[in-house]
Amino acid sequence: RACATDAVDARSLPALTKAVKRLWFETHFDQATLPEDWCEERQAIWLSQLLLILSGSREAILSFYAAGLLLCNSLFCFAKVVYPHVGMEPDEAWCQNLAAVQTCVERDFQQELQYLPADHLGGSKRDALVSTNRLPALFRRMFDLEGHKLTPAQKGGLAVAFVMPGTGLLTAGGIGTALLLRKARQAQSGDDPLERLFSKCLEEAKVSIRRKNNPIEVTYLNGSRPGPSRVKVCVQAKESLVPTVPLGSLGQHGVNTAILELGQTCHLRPTGSDIIVLRVFRPSLINEPLHEAVEVWRGAKVILVPATDGTLKCYVRKESKTAPPAAPAAPAA
């Protein structure tokens, strides 16, 4: 439902692409019933098309025409998998409407749309007084703000930035410097920027699929004596810069924190490397640690049980197909 709401509220192709990507990430597909043309390799190619729209928009090297064709093709492919997944036949009216949109983009307005950037805002909705859509396209690209909904605190900060003299000039100066450095790197590379970007998106797609298919499963069970009614589970990559504070996902796709009650199970998919640090806290204004940090890996199964001293015991299942490889044996003397 949240993905559908984001899609309805989207005013640009990158914002709509983010909604489709989120729907894919949050939908669990039964691997046994998936069609052969939706294998992991084909799925990575499909996902790389969505990532190319987002990256090409941020790099300002993709036109509205190219992004529109990529998104239409991605929606067609995704519909062939999603409809059977929920036990329904593909909606013919929806498919015909999407085909009509693709025809308009590819045939009727090709020349006009080639001159528009991929993140061109469309639609007739009126934006809120403080909204990311009111920011210049340069700001939205640099900070990846397409389709981002501001929290009350973020709205307050953005409103202050609007009225404070000099704030916009400082930010624009920093963005301008970053853009110059990016252009210099592109000029030095000498290769096709879209081809280079697609290769990068393909690698990123493979990482996202591994995150999606191998969540960290955490279960909170009752023990011999009662424990906290609720616990906060935090998982972050080992190389995280702020390992002691459960900050959550910070806008990234995937969940880094979850609140568990007795008997509940959650599935966490943090960003970063495959070596994950798991911590457990008692939810409060200042989170109280209930267990020392434990290193786990993607696909691991973790069970939390209350201990006699008021803390928690943590049991990690050793068998996992995504467990890191063992270190090589030392050579014989």
N, C-alpha and C positions, 0 to 999 in steps of 0.2 A: 504493500500500500504506500509506503514512504517513497519507493522508487517511482511509482505511478504519479504521485503528487509532484515529485521533482521534475518528471518529464512534462507534466502539464504546465508547470511554472517556468520551464526553460524558455529562454529568449534567444539562444544561440545554439549552433550545432555542437560546440564543445560541451555546453551544459547538458544537452540532450544525450550526448555520448557518455558523459559521466553517469547519467541515470541508467543507461543500458548496461554499462560496465558494472555498476553496483547491483543491478538485478541479477546479472550472471554470477557475480561473486557470492551473493546471498542465497542462491538457489542450489539446493543439493540434488544432483542428478545421480540416479542409480546406474552405476557403470555397466551392469549386466544388461540393461535395457536400452542403452544408448546405441544409435545407429553407427555403422562402421565409418561413415564419413564424418563422424564427430569424435574421432580418436584424439589423443592428446596432441599429436603433431598438427592435425587439421585445426584443432581448437586454438593452438598457439598462433597459427596464421590468422585465424579469425580475430582473435584478441589483439594481435599486432596492428590490424586495421584500425580498431578503435583507438589504440595508443598513438597511432600515426596522426589521427585527427587532432588529438590533444597536444602532442608534441609539435606537430606542424603549425598548429595555431599559435602556440607559445613562441615558436621561432619565427613566426610571420613569413613562412615560405609556402603555405598551403592556401589555395584559393577556396572560395565558397563553393565553386563548381566541383572541384576535386573532393572536398570534404563531404558535399552532399551525395555524390555518387558512392563514396566509401561507406557512408552511414546507411544509405538505402540497401546496398549489398549486404552489409552486416546484419541489418534487421531482417532481410529475407532469410538468410542462413540461420539466424537465431530462432525465427518463428518455426522453422521446420523441426527444431528440437524441442522447443518449449511447449507447443501445442500437444504433441503426443505425450510429453512428460506429465501433463495434467489430464490426460485421457480425452482430449478433444481433437477434432479435425481442424486444420487451419481455416481461419475465418476468410472466406472468399472475398467478402466486401473489403476487409482490411487489406488483403493482398492486392486487390484491384486499386484501391486508393493509393497504396504505396507505389504500385507500378505507374500510376498516373503522375505522382510526384517525381519519380525517377525520369519519366519521359519529359516532363516540363524542364527539369534541370539539364538533361542531356541534349534535348533537341530544341526546345522553344526558347530558352533563355541562356544558352551556352555562352554567347559572347558577353552578355551583361554580367553574368555571375563570375566569369573568369577575372574580372577586375575588382571584385569584392573580396576582402579577407575572410578567412574561414570563421572568424569569431564576430562577424558582422551581426549586430543585434536586430532581430526581427520581432514580429508580433505587435499587437496593439495594446498590450497590458500596460497599465500605469505603474511604474516602480514606486516603492516606498521612498519617503523623503531622504532616508539614509540607506542606500543600497549600493552593492558593488556594481550594478549596472549603470550607475551614474558616474562611475569613475572612467577616466580615459582608457582607451583600449591598451595603451602602453602599460598602465598600472595593472590591469587585469591579466595581461600576458606575463608580466614579470613575476607576479605573486600567485599565479594560477588561481584566479578568483572567479572563473566562469562557473556560474551556477551555485556559488558558495552563499549560504544563508548566514547572515551575521547574528551572533548572540547579542543580548542586550549590552554586555560589556564592550563588545567590539563595535557596536553602533555608537556607543558613547565616545569611544576613542576616535572613531572615524569622524564624528561630528566635531570634536575638538580640532582634529586636523584640518577640517574644512574652514574653520573660522580663525585659527591661529595664524597670524601673518608669518610668512617665511617657511612654514612647514612643508608646503607643497614644493617650494623651490629646492629645499634640501633633499627631499625624496626624489624629485625629478633628476637632480644632479647625480645621485647615486645610481639611479636606473640608467641614465645616459652613459655613464662610465661602464656599467656592466654590458650594455648593448654594444659599445665600441669594442670591448674585449671579445665578445662573442663573434662579431663580424670579422675581427682579425684572425680568430682561430679558424673560422670557415674559409677565409681566403688562403690561409696557409695550408689547409688540408688538400685543396685542389680537386676533390672528388665531388660527385653529385650529392648535394645536401639531402635530397629526399631519399636516395639510396642508402646513404650513411644513416639517416634517421630511422629508416625502416629496419635496418639490421639491428640497431639499438633497441627498437621497439619489440622486435622478435625475441631478443634475449630477455627483455623485461617481461614479456608475456609468459615465457617459460617459468620464470621465477614466480609470477602471480599464480599460475596454475599449480605449482608445487605448494604454495601457501594455502590455496583453496582446498586442495585434495588431501592435505596432511595437517589437519588442525591439532592443537594440543588439547586433549580431553581431560578436564578436571572435574572430579566428583567429590562432594563433601558428605561423608557418612557419619552416623552417630557411633560413639565409642562406649567403653565401659562406664564412663562418667560423662555428664553433660558438658558440652562446650559452648562457645558463642553461638547465638541464634543465627547470626549472619557473619560472613567473612568476605573480605575483598581480595580477589586474586589478581595479581599484576604480573604480566609476562612482557619482557623486553629483550631485544637483541643484546648479546653480551657486550658489544662495542658501544652500547648506549652511553651518551655523555652524562645523563642524569639518572643513574641506576637506582637511587634510593627513594625517588618520589614517583608514585603511580600516576603519571600524567595522562594516561589514556592514549588514544590513537592519534591525537593532534591533527585530525582531519584526513589522515590516511585511510585507505580502504583496509578493513580488517580491524579486529578488536584487540586491545591490549589489556583492558581491565574488565572485570565482571564481579557482581555481587552474588554470592551463593548462600542459600539457606540449606538447612539439613535435608539431605536426600536429593539435592539438585545437582545437575551436571551442566557444564558450559563447554563450548568449543572456542578456542582462542587462536587467532591467526595474526600474530604480530609481524611487522615489517622487519627487514634487516636480514642478518645471517641465519643459518640453520641452527646455531648454538644459542639457546634461549635461557635467560635467567628468570626463574619463577620465585615470587615472593608472596606471602600471605599476610594480610593486615586485619586488625579489628576496625571496622568502619567507624570513624569519628572525625572530629574537626582536625585533629592531628593523628594520623593513622598509627596505631600501635602494632609493631611487628609481632606476629604469632609464630613465625618459623624463620630459620635462617635461609638465606638464598640458596636455591638448588638449580643446578644446570640440567636442562632437559633439551630435547630436540623435537623437531617437527614430527608429528605423528605419535608422540609419546602419550601414554595414558597415566594420569596422576590421580591418586586417592588421598584425600585429607581426612584424618581421624583425630578427634580431641585426645590430648594426653592428660595424664594425672596431674601435671604441674600447671595446668591452665593454658599451655601452648598447644600446638598441633603437631601431629606426626605426619610425615609426607612419604608416601610409597609411590615409586615410579616403576612402571612396567618396563623391563629391560628389552623385550622383543619388540622391534620396530623396523620396518623396511627402510625408514629414513634415518635410522641412527647413524651417527658419524662413523666412518671406518676406523678400525682399531689401528693403533700405531704399529709400524713395522717392528719386527723383532730385532734385537741387537745382534750384530754378526758374532759368530763364535770366535773365541780367542784362538 
